[in-house]
Amino acid sequence: MGALLTACWVAMASAMGQISDAEQQARALLDRGQAQPAIALLKQAVAQQPDAVAPRWLLARAYLMDNNDFWALRTLSGLAELDPGDCQPALWTAWVLLKQGSLDEAREYLETAACAPATAAAARRSLLLAMVEQHAGDLEQARAHLTAARQVGRVFDEDKAVLDHLLARVEPGRTSPLTGRFDLNLGWAANARAGSPADPAATGLDESSPAGQLNGWLQLLMPDPQWVRPSLELEARSTGYSNERGQGLSYLLLGARPGLYVGSGAPSRLLAYRFDALLLAGGDRYDEGPLWFYNAHRLELELSPTPSFTVFGGGGRRLFRELGRSRIEVDAGAGGNLRPLDWMRLLAALTGRAQKADKAGYDLLGGTLLASAEFKLPADWSLRAGALASGDHYPHSAGYFDPTLRDERRSDLLIKVSASGYSPFWQGLKAGLTYEFSNRLSTTSLYRYTDHRLLLKLVWNFTLDPWAPATVAPAGHVPLDHGIAAAGFEERLQDLLRQDEAAQRSSSCVE
């Protein structure tokens, strides 16, 4: 975006005769990362126009891009002499000193820099002070400077990534007031029964079908770091099959989870109430579909001692249309994420569950292990691999699911593996292709299945912070290359846990 704005400005300014050919060529070289040719060009421009400011700013940027801090500082010193009222040379100088680890000198430059209030330069001064204090280990002071930067109301375009980066460092686990994710998946499933929350028995018929999924998740969160922060999560999951035999297995899941985040900073604590309701397209022996298959009322707890580790648990009552299946359920688990290498990210979660049904045959003890690995490729492409192992035992089911097996209790083992490839994010949107293999082994043969799925995915992640400062890129602005890129969207542990909940119903794949 910065390069595009620069190109637009250069085109307009060049047409108006406001910039020289040397500056125009230098900007183009720097946007392509070619520092050495730009330095040679700009040194000539500075020699020809010793009082001109614009080529000196570009030269300072070129020296920094070339990792030549000495001459960058010399150039910035000359800019300060040319325009003593401009605080920007002091800010750039402080950034260079900070990069070198000279925290005290950087702090001194920033404290003496006189930036006009309510300007993007004033916000940058506060951001750099926050970065100094964060590196010095004084997180309270860093938070105070970040608050000051946000209150300015505007930041340079390239400083927005710095603001987000620092907020993530000094307020671990912080999320935007509005966060959302939508997935559209289109493809083919070898066995529509494999995705059904109704847990139907085998029919012996061909159950392959074109398949489509549309999933949405939205979180609203009180923005300010209060001791108690209300939150609201809304969720919708839908799966549909076009094959006549699969249409009845299509479903829509709707959920809401109001809650309270308690405490400030780490650890994060969430106390929430969850309501789920599932609409099944097919009917049952009493009525034709669609019909509401179940609804659930649960209390849930989450504790995150660190942003990379979460302990969770919950329980409540799930009411089925088929009354004998209605149950009291409790579950608990833990999960975390790890980045052993810059290009690799691992997530895993382990859960356990127990269910006491109105009819003893549906009583259940089970557990699930989930794992996901993401591998970054050049140009922001990525690969992802996922695996799930889920076991369920029905301790009082002898003769219940299959009357011919009077002495054998039902036990299931579900194995799922998947592989995906994803494009880079563009405005929060990315495309991918996923293959998934599922196999459920069961002591009751009617509930065994094998499934292959191939899905074309379209994923949109977004965040919105109405209170965030606006970004500005003034005409002729020379960006400061902080080396901090805008953060991409990453699958969170909570996303994996939502998939774990779906896995308990055998109704979703794991990526």
Steps between C-alpha positions, in 0.01 A plus 500: 500500500785739586668434165170561319447832681857599422455416133176701482662800669804482273281491191295802611795700625703426189215621280494824698876541476549488879767228516816444304569206276769387746253487790245317289757242391631466857154430640444233239837339582431503875155350452674214319756466782794621285685715752845534338384650167268732693787620721717583201216688336402692813855600592520678166162667564611621845825636355306691235237626750671530840203681657233260373336287768322234296807328349669490843200316650513249218875466549454431873248230415736351241788485749277326755386252237866434423572446876736798498400656832804732514415692185129486579570682827724751322223570250240537775728743682515711185119496475472621860727794417302586185165504682544541880122516553438152360503223763518222243882482474515445876238222472691325223824539694337348808381206289855435377634516857224271621585253227861507619392433860586847632183541706611793716616706202183419308286602800693827529439589135130419531446693824654813351321471163240778474230359275185701438209354700223301330725409205618167362853603602385533862347153479827363361692657790271320748532173307879517507497583871276197554746287304790628713318418825387164370862407425600638842243273665274777635165383364297750703681793342473333160122470542477867601686610185283274282189655652641843416566391141144370459357822642670706229249358254731464199817312414718473194399213275812296581460562875170311524687167488728625780199593714342156454835329564559685825144450625544126452825512700389710797140370515532125430181342374352835398238481227319766302150608607358324193656184359352263247562208269295360213578179310342387175586143400385332180594153387417132518451250782520125459274442800245762609428293813853575623407863564165447669440609861202259507742203508292288259561130442619373162240449226713303254421755225730735312535804726748703293394851410614848399530694823499859615579660835454857621633585846502832679632618835482849649628637832410834658720607790510806722809686369645665809708289743252504788508250787178345363436510125176369346530296181263336256578224250260404223546190286327337204603178324320349206571192291296399197501208256338499157470121471146382578619263772723767652249783506339374817838508674547870428487721809529848645659568840439833673678604818549795732742542790470811718773520759722706724878535485609543862823669604740718306803376309629144531367255592181536296186358664165450327172397660226445241158353431459314169181422312499271196213388279524264202251484213507172307370499143372142516206374700466213742244226560256754638519800265646613173790744510636748548482471878690625801717206598640635829573809707758541775554723802850502648727690735861525383831613646827589324829585666801611294808540723689605185380593149631164376332269754136456601323279754126468454195316627124509499179315551125517471191341359445400133136435410434278198178455305541130572458532875702193593811667360466814715795518736708679757850558361831617643831543323843646561835528332806704419673621187781718378703621208872501432723655235822293494613673179406828336335312216322238712211528745354212698168485686362215710217433742400206718144469631303256711122468541232312689129485420212366709194442278136445592535156342805320634592366157614850397725553804848584369861541605740637242796712406648677200851595397535768232813630332566747221823612336541797268802552276573838344617500139654778289273785392271434803362174367451232765443130555304352787468148634248385759429186696231389743457188710174472693384208711154443648383217724136430585525305829132398520430437132508119480222399262381861462637612164493153345255256661693207353800590717347452842829480690718745308516865591554764233844666476604730215838626384496787251817587307520804273794642307505791260736697278437852372668761288414870537562814300628822662251725678357784295290743704444220752390256227680183396421191292601142562457140400456225761498122483372311804487132582279372784459150636281400791556157648225364721419181686149550357538451125200720410695807620822442311582723205775624272489839336709701253434871450645749254404860572577831336510759779453873519586649841442858611641624832440854616545726799349838569597751763289817470723665762827432312688801361450588135795444266642789297754523217570871431616607156874454469516285813808277525409187698717379785574133441452353848547144383162412655247374250126507551399189689326233297208297628594178674284217619461546875485231761134593555433419131645156556288455812184585306598227256544271801140568601394412148710184513306390808193497275702347210376789290805685373845452366826620654743708299 
